[in-house]
Amino acid sequence: MSAEANAVEGLKAVLGNIARAQSEAGRPKDAVELVAVTKTFDAQAIRPVIDAGHRTFGENRVQEAQSKWPGLKADFSDIVLHLIGPLQSNKTKEAVALFDVIQSIDREKIAKEIAREIEKQGRAPRLYVQVNTGLEAQKAGIEPGEAVAFVERCRIEHRLQIEGLMCIPPFDENPGPHFALLEKLAGEAGVEHLSMGMSGDYETAIAFGATKVRVGSAIFGHRPKA
Ligand SMILES: *Cc1c(COP(=O)(O)O)cnc(C)c1O
């Protein structure tokens, strides 16, 4: 089977698993949206998944996304592109111009620069705050104890409408407690969306209330190690 056919098969399998996990968790139909993560895969590998009807995608690097998504977005105006990786401040302008959702606000400086770019460009991506639920030194995100106050500051000082929280649990831990923590913080902060769950744990994340799951390798296959 070709790689493209595999990606479409992968998409169908993941969508089926999402629907089942959603119903088993007693969640309404369409409560959970799949963000298909396309990092390391080129436009040619992505196109069959678009042709199969999928429209919501995620990338973790601005520069890599710029190399493939402007063309695809020109061809399919209803594509919704999420930035799911850390944003460097010198890439804020490009990120605000290209992405429809930025899930990775992880510090005050980035919030401030996103606010400035939104005002300049008159284009406003939807915004999430990333929370470092495992307090990992190597991982981006606001500490859980500061997340609610940070969301408030984004709203009040930077006039940014934050609509979700995102987390990436430590990869060697049971993700359940991390998902539960993110769900609790979202309730306290009054935000609607929970972006949590990847190829290995999206069904668990759905049981804990995820509204966006970010799935790459279960659809597109293994990525070459960078
Ligand atoms: C790569 C990536 C994913 C997808 O990971 P898979 O295990 O391939 O599903 C999800 N979230 C983030 C932030 C990523 O960088």
The ligand as an SDF file (V2000), in Angstrom:
LIG
                    3D

 15 15  0  0  0  0  0  0  0  0999 V2000
    4.3350   15.9900   17.3180 C   0  0  0  0  0  0  0  0  0  0  0  0
    3.3130   16.5010   18.2610 C   0  0  0  0  0  0  0  0  0  0  0  0
    2.0880   15.8350   18.4450 C   0  0  0  0  0  0  0  0  0  0  0  0
    1.7210   14.5480   17.7230 C   0  0  0  0  0  0  0  0  0  0  0  0
    2.4630   13.4930   18.2360 O   0  0  0  0  0  0  0  0  0  0  0  0
    2.1670   11.9820   17.8090 P   0  0  0  0  0  0  0  0  0  0  0  0
    2.6690   11.1810   18.9410 O   0  0  0  0  0  0  0  0  0  0  0  0
    2.8660   11.7350   16.5360 O   0  0  0  0  0  0  0  0  0  0  0  0
    0.6890   11.8540   17.6560 O   0  0  0  0  0  0  0  0  0  0  0  0
    1.1850   16.3780   19.3340 C   0  0  0  0  0  0  0  0  0  0  0  0
    1.4430   17.5220   20.0160 N   0  0  0  0  0  0  0  0  0  0  0  0
    2.6060   18.1920   19.8560 C   0  0  0  0  0  0  0  0  0  0  0  0
    2.8280   19.4370   20.6210 C   0  0  0  0  0  0  0  0  0  0  0  0
    3.5690   17.7080   18.9800 C   0  0  0  0  0  0  0  0  0  0  0  0
    4.7310   18.3810   18.8310 O   0  0  0  0  0  0  0  0  0  0  0  0
  1  2  1  0
  2  3  1  0
  2 14  2  0
  3  4  1  0
  3 10  2  0
  4  5  1  0
  5  6  1  0
  6  7  2  0
  6  8  1  0
  6  9  1  0
 10 11  1  0
 11 12  2  0
 12 13  1  0
 12 14  1  0
 14 15  1  0
M  END
$$$$
